Amino acid sequence: MSSYQTSNLSLVFYGDDFTGSTDALEVLTAAGLKCALFLTSPTPELLAEMGGFDAIGIAGDSRALSNSEMDDVLPEIFQAIKRLSPSLVHYKVCSTFDSASTVGSIGHVIELAARTFGAKGIPIIAGNPALGRYCVFGNLYALSKTDHTVHRIDRHPIMRAHPITPMHEADLSIHIGQQKNLSISKIDIRQMEQNCDLPNLVKKLAGQHDAVLFDGTTEAHMTTAGRVLTELSSSDAPLFVVGSSGVEYGLTQHWRSAGLMEARKAQMEPLKSVEQVLVISGSASPLSQAQIDAAIDYGFVELEVDAAALIVDAPRSAAVRDVVTAAVSHLEKGRSVLIHTAKGPNDPRIEQMIEAMLLEGLLRDEARVQGGKKLAVELGRVVLEILKTYPLKRLVVSGGDTSSQVTKILAPDALVIKSEISPGAPLCQMHSNKPYLSKLEVALKGGQMGDRDYFIKTLRGA
């Protein structure tokens, strides 16, 4: 950066899952900013020791947390971010905004942020046209990669049937507002087009509402949103904003157009081919099913995992050992391996996992949520044991919660973007002193991200 906050961090984002965190990091890296993704809040001393950054991210898993679990985690993280004195603090959510009042509640986050940062009228940036996400009069629309059609989010073939947080309301002011009885105003598409005095309008609305939702359908709208956020962040206190990586797109587009950021070349390499990859898929989306089928047709070795066996206490260690042994055997023969726990939303293993959790006395919704968490953790154990046994170069993890838990269990010191694969799902380089992680490349993708040949591209390169 040049004239824009040269002495402090311009932006710190917290990602509510790891796939979303690498998405935001990719946008910043592509803009030429020096940035890195951490698993815990870095100290100012560590950042200075590493040479200074324009922006940093902290990867979390709050998208899968209850409100009480958020209360245990987020206030401490928000305080640590506040001590770093950034100009902007971005709570990075999935571009589909899928959340619920009891799981991954964005409304609860807004309440927590209001306490920590003294924030009022928190901006919510809803559009992200770079990823096929459009917000009009508060209603969110999203491109589906399964039928290549834009759907209203409550009619989206994947998001309306999300196993944990299905989207049944398209108006985000209602969807988020109902999570904590919040008052949410809107900057609609007409106001974005008129490009009126939006910063003062937001300030006025902030005195009457808990949050202000921004429409957006074009790159120009995102640039306008970036301008408004930049102007609102000129005070001493950090500006807290909620949104997808549309926040990063908007900010970097505005900073470039306004001459607030030096022209830099993105520090990314072309996506190179490798001899083999290991893919772990915990996603049940139809798109993930298509990606799995394409990879198997291409020659990946398929290992179907019994999800129920993996999470039940008695046979769990044996189930992990069996998957690890099979995977390592194929990897040692030079093959690419794809381990999955579901092929699409109707895979019977999903219901078998829920039934296994019901036997522990949980209600059905709790069984689905807690079973998904336990399964993601066990997949993390599988990956860790494979890496300790076999020196792998490239790992791919599919599924938001799965990516979060696998990365937490591997526990690298930091991630940086290495190459682009598909928008929102880049290839990263792990930084770690652990020998089995020191040179590991990893791609983390949500269930709705990437094209049908995504897994194949991670093997054969661009």
Buried (B, 14 or more C-beta within 10 A) or exposed (E): BEEBBEEEBBBBBBBBBBBBBBBBBBBBBBBBBBBBBBBEBBEEEEBEEBEEBBBBBBBBBBBBBBBEEBEEBBBEBBEBBBEBBBBBBBBBBBBBBBBBBBBBBBBBBBBBBBEBBEBBBBBBBBBBBBBBBBBBEBBBBBBBBBEEEEBBBBEBBBBBBBBBBBBEBBBBBEBBBBBBEBEBBBBBBEBBBEEEEBBEBBBBBBEEBBBBBBBBBBBBBBBBBBBBBBBBBEEEEBBBBBBBBBBBBBBBBBBBEBEBBBEEEBBBEEBEEBEBBBBBBBBBBBBBBBBBBBBBEBEBBBBBBBBBBBBBEEBBEEBBEBBBEBBBEBBEEEBBBBBBBBBBBEBEBBEBBBEBBBEEEBEEEBBBBBBBBBBBBBBBBBBBBBBBBBEBEBBBBBBBBBBBBBBBBBBBBBBBBBBBBBBBBBBBBBBBEBEBBEEBBBBBBBBBBBBBBBBBBBBEBE
